[in-house]
Amino acid sequence: LDRVHNDTIRQRFGVALISDKLREARLRWYDHVLRANDDIVRKIGLNLEVPEKRPGDDLSNVG
């Protein structure tokens, strides 16, 4: 039997890579969050500022 590579099949039938589809879905969700009202939990979580140093990250007393 002859084998046909997946890339050839995808190209012939116009099927996108799964990674491209996932990236597109992620960007679509992000755009949806940006269009939401400012008081929605998703938007509040997106705008949270996180300090650079977390509690427990001090490793100077280890050892």
PDB file of N, CA, C and O in Angstrom:
ATOM      1  N   LEU A   1       0.831  -1.188   0.000  1.00  0.00           N
ATOM      2  CA  LEU A   1       0.000   0.000   0.000  1.00  0.00           C
ATOM      3  C   LEU A   1       0.875   1.251   0.000  1.00  0.00           C
ATOM      4  O   LEU A   1       1.912   1.307   0.662  1.00  0.00           O
ATOM      5  N   ASP A   2       0.441   2.225  -0.741  1.00  0.00           N
ATOM      6  CA  ASP A   2       1.142   3.504  -0.736  1.00  0.00           C
ATOM      7  C   ASP A   2       0.635   4.337   0.435  1.00  0.00           C
ATOM      8  O   ASP A   2      -0.548   4.314   0.775  1.00  0.00           O
ATOM      9  N   ARG A   3       1.554   5.066   1.036  1.00  0.00           N
ATOM     10  CA  ARG A   3       1.168   5.919   2.162  1.00  0.00           C
ATOM     11  C   ARG A   3       1.202   7.373   1.730  1.00  0.00           C
ATOM     12  O   ARG A   3       2.094   7.798   0.996  1.00  0.00           O
ATOM     13  N   VAL A   4       0.232   8.117   2.188  1.00  0.00           N
ATOM     14  CA  VAL A   4       0.144   9.537   1.871  1.00  0.00           C
ATOM     15  C   VAL A   4       0.363  10.307   3.170  1.00  0.00           C
ATOM     16  O   VAL A   4      -0.265  10.014   4.187  1.00  0.00           O
ATOM     17  N   HIS A   5       1.246  11.281   3.127  1.00  0.00           N
ATOM     18  CA  HIS A   5       1.556  12.059   4.320  1.00  0.00           C
ATOM     19  C   HIS A   5       0.361  12.909   4.745  1.00  0.00           C
ATOM     20  O   HIS A   5      -0.432  13.351   3.913  1.00  0.00           O
ATOM     21  N   ASN A   6       0.248  13.128   6.053  1.00  0.00           N
ATOM     22  CA  ASN A   6      -0.843  13.945   6.593  1.00  0.00           C
ATOM     23  C   ASN A   6      -0.831  15.348   6.008  1.00  0.00           C
ATOM     24  O   ASN A   6      -1.888  15.919   5.737  1.00  0.00           O
ATOM     25  N   ASP A   7       0.368  15.912   5.809  1.00  0.00           N
ATOM     26  CA  ASP A   7       0.470  17.262   5.255  1.00  0.00           C
ATOM     27  C   ASP A   7      -0.161  17.334   3.868  1.00  0.00           C
ATOM     28  O   ASP A   7      -0.811  18.321   3.526  1.00  0.00           O
ATOM     29  N   THR A   8       0.031  16.294   3.079  1.00  0.00           N
ATOM     30  CA  THR A   8      -0.535  16.257   1.731  1.00  0.00           C
ATOM     31  C   THR A   8      -2.058  16.226   1.792  1.00  0.00           C
ATOM     32  O   THR A   8      -2.731  16.925   1.035  1.00  0.00           O
ATOM     33  N   ILE A   9      -2.593  15.416   2.690  1.00  0.00           N
ATOM     34  CA  ILE A   9      -4.046  15.316   2.853  1.00  0.00           C
ATOM     35  C   ILE A   9      -4.618  16.649   3.322  1.00  0.00           C
ATOM     36  O   ILE A   9      -5.620  17.122   2.787  1.00  0.00           O
ATOM     37  N   ARG A  10      -3.974  17.258   4.329  1.00  0.00           N
ATOM     38  CA  ARG A  10      -4.451  18.547   4.846  1.00  0.00           C
ATOM     39  C   ARG A  10      -4.470  19.602   3.754  1.00  0.00           C
ATOM     40  O   ARG A  10      -5.424  20.370   3.633  1.00  0.00           O
ATOM     41  N   GLN A  11      -3.408  19.631   2.959  1.00  0.00           N
ATOM     42  CA  GLN A  11      -3.310  20.632   1.902  1.00  0.00           C
ATOM     43  C   GLN A  11      -4.377  20.391   0.827  1.00  0.00           C
ATOM     44  O   GLN A  11      -4.993  21.337   0.336  1.00  0.00           O
ATOM     45  N   ARG A  12      -4.585  19.156   0.474  1.00  0.00           N
ATOM     46  CA  ARG A  12      -5.538  18.824  -0.586  1.00  0.00           C
ATOM     47  C   ARG A  12      -6.976  19.171  -0.190  1.00  0.00           C
ATOM     48  O   ARG A  12      -7.745  19.673  -1.010  1.00  0.00           O
ATOM     49  N   PHE A  13      -7.332  18.903   1.062  1.00  0.00           N
ATOM     50  CA  PHE A  13      -8.705  19.138   1.506  1.00  0.00           C
ATOM     51  C   PHE A  13      -8.886  20.465   2.235  1.00  0.00           C
ATOM     52  O   PHE A  13     -10.000  20.802   2.635  1.00  0.00           O
ATOM     53  N   GLY A  14      -7.813  21.214   2.411  1.00  0.00           N
ATOM     54  CA  GLY A  14      -7.911  22.524   3.051  1.00  0.00           C
ATOM     55  C   GLY A  14      -8.200  22.459   4.538  1.00  0.00           C
ATOM     56  O   GLY A  14      -8.926  23.301   5.067  1.00  0.00           O
ATOM     57  N   VAL A  15      -7.639  21.467   5.219  1.00  0.00           N
ATOM     58  CA  VAL A  15      -7.857  21.309   6.652  1.00  0.00           C
ATOM     59  C   VAL A  15      -6.743  22.030   7.404  1.00  0.00           C
ATOM     60  O   VAL A  15      -5.566  21.871   7.078  1.00  0.00           O
ATOM     61  N   ALA A  16      -7.112  22.819   8.406  1.00  0.00           N
ATOM     62  CA  ALA A  16      -6.132  23.575   9.187  1.00  0.00           C
ATOM     63  C   ALA A  16      -5.523  22.688  10.274  1.00  0.00           C
ATOM     64  O   ALA A  16      -6.105  21.680  10.674  1.00  0.00           O
ATOM     65  N   LEU A  17      -4.355  23.082  10.734  1.00  0.00           N
ATOM     66  CA  LEU A  17      -3.713  22.379  11.838  1.00  0.00           C
ATOM     67  C   LEU A  17      -4.500  22.603  13.124  1.00  0.00           C
ATOM     68  O   LEU A  17      -5.127  23.647  13.298  1.00  0.00           O
ATOM     69  N   ILE A  18      -4.466  21.632  14.014  1.00  0.00           N
ATOM     70  CA  ILE A  18      -5.174  21.763  15.283  1.00  0.00           C
ATOM     71  C   ILE A  18      -4.601  22.916  16.095  1.00  0.00           C
ATOM     72  O   ILE A  18      -5.349  23.639  16.753  1.00  0.00           O
ATOM     73  N   SER A  19      -3.291  23.097  16.057  1.00  0.00           N
ATOM     74  CA  SER A  19      -2.673  24.192  16.812  1.00  0.00           C
ATOM     75  C   SER A  19      -3.178  25.544  16.326  1.00  0.00           C
ATOM     76  O   SER A  19      -3.367  26.457  17.130  1.00  0.00           O
ATOM     77  N   ASP A  20      -3.399  25.684  15.026  1.00  0.00           N
ATOM     78  CA  ASP A  20      -3.945  26.936  14.492  1.00  0.00           C
ATOM     79  C   ASP A  20      -5.377  27.158  14.969  1.00  0.00           C
ATOM     80  O   ASP A  20      -5.768  28.282  15.287  1.00  0.00           O
ATOM     81  N   LYS A  21      -6.152  26.079  15.017  1.00  0.00           N
ATOM     82  CA  LYS A  21      -7.532  26.196  15.480  1.00  0.00           C
ATOM     83  C   LYS A  21      -7.583  26.572  16.958  1.00  0.00           C
ATOM     84  O   LYS A  21      -8.416  27.385  17.360  1.00  0.00           O
ATOM     85  N   LEU A  22      -6.703  25.990  17.769  1.00  0.00           N
ATOM     86  CA  LEU A  22      -6.668  26.317  19.192  1.00  0.00           C
ATOM     87  C   LEU A  22      -6.257  27.766  19.407  1.00  0.00           C
ATOM     88  O   LEU A  22      -6.833  28.461  20.244  1.00  0.00           O
ATOM     89  N   ARG A  23      -5.267  28.220  18.657  1.00  0.00           N
ATOM     90  CA  ARG A  23      -4.807  29.606  18.775  1.00  0.00           C
ATOM     91  C   ARG A  23      -5.937  30.561  18.403  1.00  0.00           C
ATOM     92  O   ARG A  23      -6.152  31.569  19.076  1.00  0.00           O
ATOM     93  N   GLU A  24      -6.648  30.243  17.341  1.00  0.00           N
ATOM     94  CA  GLU A  24      -7.756  31.083  16.894  1.00  0.00           C
ATOM     95  C   GLU A  24      -8.859  31.140  17.953  1.00  0.00           C
ATOM     96  O   GLU A  24      -9.422  32.206  18.204  1.00  0.00           O
ATOM     97  N   ALA A  25      -9.167  30.007  18.571  1.00  0.00           N
ATOM     98  CA  ALA A  25     -10.195  29.969  19.613  1.00  0.00           C
ATOM     99  C   ALA A  25      -9.763  30.788  20.819  1.00  0.00           C
ATOM    100  O   ALA A  25     -10.578  31.489  21.419  1.00  0.00           O
ATOM    101  N   ARG A  26      -8.491  30.706  21.177  1.00  0.00           N
ATOM    102  CA  ARG A  26      -7.979  31.473  22.314  1.00  0.00           C
ATOM    103  C   ARG A  26      -8.083  32.968  22.041  1.00  0.00           C
ATOM    104  O   ARG A  26      -8.484  33.733  22.919  1.00  0.00           O
ATOM    105  N   LEU A  27      -7.728  33.389  20.837  1.00  0.00           N
ATOM    106  CA  LEU A  27      -7.818  34.800  20.482  1.00  0.00           C
ATOM    107  C   LEU A  27      -9.273  35.264  20.442  1.00  0.00           C
ATOM    108  O   LEU A  27      -9.573  36.398  20.814  1.00  0.00           O
ATOM    109  N   ARG A  28     -10.160  34.405  20.000  1.00  0.00           N
ATOM    110  CA  ARG A  28     -11.581  34.738  19.964  1.00  0.00           C
ATOM    111  C   ARG A  28     -12.107  34.952  21.382  1.00  0.00           C
ATOM    112  O   ARG A  28     -12.876  35.881  21.626  1.00  0.00           O
ATOM    113  N   TRP A  29     -11.688  34.086  22.326  1.00  0.00           N
ATOM    114  CA  TRP A  29     -12.115  34.219  23.714  1.00  0.00           C
ATOM    115  C   TRP A  29     -11.566  35.510  24.309  1.00  0.00           C
ATOM    116  O   TRP A  29     -12.276  36.220  25.021  1.00  0.00           O
ATOM    117  N   TYR A  30     -10.308  35.812  24.021  1.00  0.00           N
ATOM    118  CA  TYR A  30      -9.677  37.019  24.552  1.00  0.00           C
ATOM    119  C   TYR A  30     -10.420  38.254  24.056  1.00  0.00           C
ATOM    120  O   TYR A  30     -10.650  39.182  24.831  1.00  0.00           O
ATOM    121  N   ASP A  31     -10.791  38.282  22.805  1.00  0.00           N
ATOM    122  CA  ASP A  31     -11.532  39.404  22.242  1.00  0.00           C
ATOM    123  C   ASP A  31     -12.898  39.523  22.913  1.00  0.00           C
ATOM    124  O   ASP A  31     -13.376  40.631  23.156  1.00  0.00           O
ATOM    125  N   HIS A  32     -13.517  38.404  23.209  1.00  0.00           N
ATOM    126  CA  HIS A  32     -14.815  38.385  23.883  1.00  0.00           C
ATOM    127  C   HIS A  32     -14.696  39.011  25.273  1.00  0.00           C
ATOM    128  O   HIS A  32     -15.579  39.756  25.698  1.00  0.00           O
ATOM    129  N   VAL A  33     -13.613  38.710  25.973  1.00  0.00           N
ATOM    130  CA  VAL A  33     -13.396  39.270  27.306  1.00  0.00           C
ATOM    131  C   VAL A  33     -13.182  40.775  27.219  1.00  0.00           C
ATOM    132  O   VAL A  33     -13.691  41.520  28.056  1.00  0.00           O
ATOM    133  N   LEU A  34     -12.440  41.229  26.223  1.00  0.00           N
ATOM    134  CA  LEU A  34     -12.175  42.658  26.092  1.00  0.00           C
ATOM    135  C   LEU A  34     -13.448  43.450  25.794  1.00  0.00           C
ATOM    136  O   LEU A  34     -13.554  44.613  26.183  1.00  0.00           O
ATOM    137  N   ARG A  35     -14.409  42.837  25.110  1.00  0.00           N
ATOM    138  CA  ARG A  35     -15.647  43.529  24.769  1.00  0.00           C
ATOM    139  C   ARG A  35     -16.649  43.533  25.918  1.00  0.00           C
ATOM    140  O   ARG A  35     -17.671  44.214  25.835  1.00  0.00           O
ATOM    141  N   ALA A  36     -16.379  42.784  26.992  1.00  0.00           N
ATOM    142  CA  ALA A  36     -17.315  42.685  28.110  1.00  0.00           C
ATOM    143  C   ALA A  36     -17.326  43.977  28.929  1.00  0.00           C
ATOM    144  O   ALA A  36     -16.436  44.818  28.800  1.00  0.00           O
ATOM    145  N   ASN A  37     -18.345  44.115  29.767  1.00  0.00           N
ATOM    146  CA  ASN A  37     -18.423  45.269  30.670  1.00  0.00           C
ATOM    147  C   ASN A  37     -17.253  45.245  31.648  1.00  0.00           C
ATOM    148  O   ASN A  37     -16.685  44.188  31.921  1.00  0.00           O
ATOM    149  N   ASP A  38     -16.899  46.417  32.175  1.00  0.00           N
ATOM    150  CA  ASP A  38     -15.741  46.511  33.065  1.00  0.00           C
ATOM    151  C   ASP A  38     -15.966  45.853  34.420  1.00  0.00           C
ATOM    152  O   ASP A  38     -14.993  45.528  35.101  1.00  0.00           O
ATOM    153  N   ASP A  39     -17.200  45.647  34.832  1.00  0.00           N
ATOM    154  CA  ASP A  39     -17.454  45.087  36.156  1.00  0.00           C
ATOM    155  C   ASP A  39     -17.603  43.563  36.145  1.00  0.00           C
ATOM    156  O   ASP A  39     -17.909  42.974  37.182  1.00  0.00           O
ATOM    157  N   ILE A  40     -17.401  42.934  35.029  1.00  0.00           N
ATOM    158  CA  ILE A  40     -17.516  41.478  34.939  1.00  0.00           C
ATOM    159  C   ILE A  40     -16.237  40.842  35.491  1.00  0.00           C
ATOM    160  O   ILE A  40     -15.138  41.355  35.279  1.00  0.00           O
ATOM    161  N   VAL A  41     -16.392  39.727  36.196  1.00  0.00           N
ATOM    162  CA  VAL A  41     -15.277  39.076  36.878  1.00  0.00           C
ATOM    163  C   VAL A  41     -14.140  38.745  35.922  1.00  0.00           C
ATOM    164  O   VAL A  41     -12.973  38.923  36.270  1.00  0.00           O
ATOM    165  N   ARG A  42     -14.456  38.270  34.733  1.00  0.00           N
ATOM    166  CA  ARG A  42     -13.403  37.919  33.772  1.00  0.00           C
ATOM    167  C   ARG A  42     -12.541  39.118  33.446  1.00  0.00           C
ATOM    168  O   ARG A  42     -11.318  39.005  33.364  1.00  0.00           O
ATOM    169  N   LYS A  43     -13.171  40.268  33.260  1.00  0.00           N
ATOM    170  CA  LYS A  43     -12.433  41.479  32.896  1.00  0.00           C
ATOM    171  C   LYS A  43     -11.623  41.981  34.085  1.00  0.00           C
ATOM    172  O   LYS A  43     -10.502  42.459  33.913  1.00  0.00           O
ATOM    173  N   ILE A  44     -12.183  41.877  35.296  1.00  0.00           N
ATOM    174  CA  ILE A  44     -11.453  42.284  36.494  1.00  0.00           C
ATOM    175  C   ILE A  44     -10.212  41.411  36.649  1.00  0.00           C
ATOM    176  O   ILE A  44      -9.133  41.921  36.953  1.00  0.00           O
ATOM    177  N   GLY A  45     -10.352  40.107  36.444  1.00  0.00           N
ATOM    178  CA  GLY A  45      -9.212  39.195  36.549  1.00  0.00           C
ATOM    179  C   GLY A  45      -8.160  39.460  35.493  1.00  0.00           C
ATOM    180  O   GLY A  45      -6.971  39.248  35.732  1.00  0.00           O
ATOM    181  N   LEU A  46      -8.580  39.918  34.336  1.00  0.00           N
ATOM    182  CA  LEU A  46      -7.637  40.212  33.262  1.00  0.00           C
ATOM    183  C   LEU A  46      -6.791  41.428  33.601  1.00  0.00           C
ATOM    184  O   LEU A  46      -5.634  41.514  33.189  1.00  0.00           O
ATOM    185  N   ASN A  47      -7.357  42.368  34.349  1.00  0.00           N
ATOM    186  CA  ASN A  47      -6.659  43.613  34.666  1.00  0.00           C
ATOM    187  C   ASN A  47      -5.962  43.604  36.022  1.00  0.00           C
ATOM    188  O   ASN A  47      -5.427  44.633  36.436  1.00  0.00           O
ATOM    189  N   LEU A  48      -5.952  42.484  36.717  1.00  0.00           N
ATOM    190  CA  LEU A  48      -5.282  42.421  38.017  1.00  0.00           C
ATOM    191  C   LEU A  48      -3.784  42.626  37.858  1.00  0.00           C
ATOM    192  O   LEU A  48      -3.166  42.109  36.928  1.00  0.00           O
ATOM    193  N   GLU A  49      -3.217  43.383  38.774  1.00  0.00           N
ATOM    194  CA  GLU A  49      -1.767  43.545  38.779  1.00  0.00           C
ATOM    195  C   GLU A  49      -1.187  42.549  39.766  1.00  0.00           C
ATOM    196  O   GLU A  49      -1.634  42.472  40.911  1.00  0.00           O
ATOM    197  N   VAL A  50      -0.206  41.795  39.337  1.00  0.00           N
ATOM    198  CA  VAL A  50       0.410  40.769  40.162  1.00  0.00           C
ATOM    199  C   VAL A  50       1.798  41.253  40.552  1.00  0.00           C
ATOM    200  O   VAL A  50       2.589  41.624  39.684  1.00  0.00           O
ATOM    201  N   PRO A  51       2.107  41.254  41.851  1.00  0.00           N
ATOM    202  CA  PRO A  51       3.454  41.673  42.254  1.00  0.00           C
ATOM    203  C   PRO A  51       4.498  40.705  41.711  1.00  0.00           C
ATOM    204  O   PRO A  51       4.231  39.516  41.538  1.00  0.00           O
ATOM    205  N   GLU A  52       5.681  41.229  41.449  1.00  0.00           N
ATOM    206  CA  GLU A  52       6.730  40.391  40.864  1.00  0.00           C
ATOM    207  C   GLU A  52       7.207  39.309  41.813  1.00  0.00           C
ATOM    208  O   GLU A  52       7.521  38.201  41.378  1.00  0.00           O
ATOM    209  N   LYS A  53       7.268  39.609  43.103  1.00  0.00           N
ATOM    210  CA  LYS A  53       7.760  38.638  44.071  1.00  0.00           C
ATOM    211  C   LYS A  53       6.589  38.079  44.864  1.00  0.00           C
ATOM    212  O   LYS A  53       5.800  38.831  45.435  1.00  0.00           O
ATOM    213  N   ARG A  54       6.483  36.775  44.896  1.00  0.00           N
ATOM    214  CA  ARG A  54       5.409  36.118  45.621  1.00  0.00           C
ATOM    215  C   ARG A  54       5.882  35.728  47.014  1.00  0.00           C
ATOM    216  O   ARG A  54       7.079  35.531  47.219  1.00  0.00           O
ATOM    217  N   PRO A  55       4.975  35.612  47.971  1.00  0.00           N
ATOM    218  CA  PRO A  55       5.368  35.137  49.299  1.00  0.00           C
ATOM    219  C   PRO A  55       5.937  33.726  49.198  1.00  0.00           C
ATOM    220  O   PRO A  55       5.388  32.884  48.488  1.00  0.00           O
ATOM    221  N   GLY A  56       7.007  33.471  49.888  1.00  0.00           N
ATOM    222  CA  GLY A  56       7.626  32.150  49.862  1.00  0.00           C
ATOM    223  C   GLY A  56       8.697  32.003  48.809  1.00  0.00           C
ATOM    224  O   GLY A  56       9.327  30.950  48.718  1.00  0.00           O
ATOM    225  N   ASP A  57       8.924  33.041  48.003  1.00  0.00           N
ATOM    226  CA  ASP A  57       9.958  32.973  46.974  1.00  0.00           C
ATOM    227  C   ASP A  57      11.346  33.279  47.519  1.00  0.00           C
ATOM    228  O   ASP A  57      12.335  33.126  46.802  1.00  0.00           O
ATOM    229  N   ASP A  58      11.435  33.707  48.767  1.00  0.00           N
ATOM    230  CA  ASP A  58      12.727  34.044  49.357  1.00  0.00           C
ATOM    231  C   ASP A  58      13.460  32.754  49.714  1.00  0.00           C
ATOM    232  O   ASP A  58      13.077  32.063  50.658  1.00  0.00           O
ATOM    233  N   LEU A  59      14.496  32.432  48.974  1.00  0.00           N
ATOM    234  CA  LEU A  59      15.241  31.191  49.191  1.00  0.00           C
ATOM    235  C   LEU A  59      16.550  31.433  49.924  1.00  0.00           C
ATOM    236  O   LEU A  59      17.389  30.535  50.000  1.00  0.00           O
ATOM    237  N   SER A  60      16.742  32.650  50.473  1.00  0.00           N
ATOM    238  CA  SER A  60      18.013  32.965  51.121  1.00  0.00           C
ATOM    239  C   SER A  60      18.191  32.212  52.432  1.00  0.00           C
ATOM    240  O   SER A  60      19.324  32.005  52.867  1.00  0.00           O
ATOM    241  N   ASN A  61      17.097  31.796  53.076  1.00  0.00           N
ATOM    242  CA  ASN A  61      17.224  31.101  54.355  1.00  0.00           C
ATOM    243  C   ASN A  61      17.159  29.581  54.202  1.00  0.00           C
ATOM    244  O   ASN A  61      17.016  28.874  55.199  1.00  0.00           O
ATOM    245  N   VAL A  62      17.259  29.075  52.994  1.00  0.00           N
ATOM    246  CA  VAL A  62      17.209  27.627  52.748  1.00  0.00           C
ATOM    247  C   VAL A  62      18.612  27.056  52.864  1.00  0.00           C
ATOM    248  O   VAL A  62      19.575  27.640  52.367  1.00  0.00           O
ATOM    249  N   GLY A  63      18.718  25.925  53.517  1.00  0.00           N
ATOM    250  CA  GLY A  63      19.988  25.253  53.448  1.00  0.00           C
ATOM    251  C   GLY A  63      20.670  25.072  54.700  1.00  0.00           C
ATOM    252  O   GLY A  63      21.764  24.507  54.731  1.00  0.00           O
TER     253      GLY A  63
END
